[in-house]
Amino acid sequence: MADVQLRDVAKAFGSVQVLRDINLHIADGEFVVFVGPSGCGKSTLLRMIAGLEDITAGELTIGGERVNDVPPAERGVAMVFQSYALYPHMTLYDNMAFGLKLADVPKAEIDAAVKTAAATLHIEHLLDRKPKALSGGQRQRVAIGRAIVRKPQVFLFDEPLSNLDAALRVRMRYEFAKLHEQLKTTMVYVTHDQVEAMTLASRIVVLSTAGRIEQVGAPLELYEYPVNMFVAGFMGSPKMNFLAGEVVEASAAEAVVRLKSGAQIRIEVDASKAKPGDAVTLGIRPEHFVANAGTNTIESTVAFLESLGNTTHAYFAYPGVEEALTCDLAGHATLLVGDTLKIGIPADCCHLFDDKGSAFKRHYKMPVRRAA
C-alpha cells in the first residue's frame, strides 16, 4: 500500500488547459472519490496517476517515490475502466491470470492469486466460463479481480459502475465498500454519481469546470459546510435551492435577508463581514423546507409534482430564482398542481453566499452519530 501526493500538478492539451494547480494528498489506505461535472478533468487526473497521461507540470509521488516519468506498469497501480475490457475468447481464469503470465510469474503463484481474488469477489464458481456467459456485474468483478491479482499499491477506478442497471449498482456499491475494508488498499475512484461518492468515500474531491479543486473533505462535511455555491449546488440530489436577496441586518450571530419577493428570512450564520445592502444568495436544501410553517416563510404556487413513493418533490417558481425551487414532502402529501404552498425556512439549516459565491460560516453543528 502507498500514499499518493500531487503537488502543483497541471495538464494541458496544446493550448487548452484542462487541470490547474492540483495539490492533493491521498493517505495510505484511504478511499478517495473524484466528482465534478462533465469535462472537469476527473478522469484525466486519474489517468495521470496511472501514467496513461503525461503530466504537463508539477510532481506526482506514489509511496514517496517521484513517478512523473515512470511507466504505468512500474508504478504499482492497477486501473479498472468503465468498460470491462475482457478478452472474449478467454475464460475468466485466463483473463485474470493473463497479466501475471506476461510478467513470467510462476504458475503456482498465478493459480493461488487468481483463486484468492475470485474467492474475495465470490466468482470462484465462474472461473471456467467466458465473458459472454456472465452478467454485467459479474464481468465487472472479473475486471476488478484482474486488478487484485497484481497486488497493486493503489487501485484506480474510472466510473466502474456506470454501465450497470440501478439495482446492480446498489449491490456493487456494497461490494466495493466491503472490498476496501478487506484489502485496506489505497483506492481512487472517479464517478459522476453522487450516491456512489457519498456512500463509498472517506473523502471527496470536488473538481470544477475550470479544472481546479474546489473543496476536499468527508462526504457530510462537504454536504453541510460547502465552501462556495459551486460545491453547494453540486453536492446533493435534488440540488440545493438558491434565492437571490440583499442583507437587511448582519452580525456574528445571524443575518436577515430580504428576498426579491420582499420576504425577510433570518439565517444563523456568521455575517459579521456583511453589511446592509450587500447582494447575497440564500441556499436551502429541498429536505430542509418545512411545510405549513408559521415563521421565516415563503409562499408560492405548486407547478409540478413528482411522487416517488416515500417522498414527493414539489416544484414551484419564485421571484429571483432562475430554476424552479424544489421542496421535499412526505410521500403521502395531498397537494395538487396549482395549490398554494407556504414553506418554512429553518434559520439553522440555511446557507448564505456573498456576491462572489463564497459561503459565510454556518453555526450549525453536525450531530454526533453513535452506534446503538
Secondary structure, DSSP 8 states (H G I E B T S, - for coil): ---EEEEEEEEEETTEEEEEEEEEEE-TT-EEEEE-STTSSHHHHHHHHHTSS--SEEEEEETTEE-TTS-GGGTTEEEE-SS----TTS-HHHHHHHHHHHTT--HHHHHHHHHHHHHHTT-GGGTTS-GGGS-HHHHHHHHHHHHHTT--SEEEEESTTTTS-HHHHHHHHHHHHHHHHHH--EEEEE-S-HHHHHHH-SEEEEE-TTS-EEEEE-HHHHHHS-SBHHHHHHSSSS--EEEEEEEEEE-SS-EEEEETTS-EEEE-EE-TT--TT-EEEEEE-GGG-EET-SSSEEEEEEEEEEE-SSEEEEEE--TT-SS-EEEEEETT----TT-EEEEE--GGG-EEE-TTSBB-EE----------
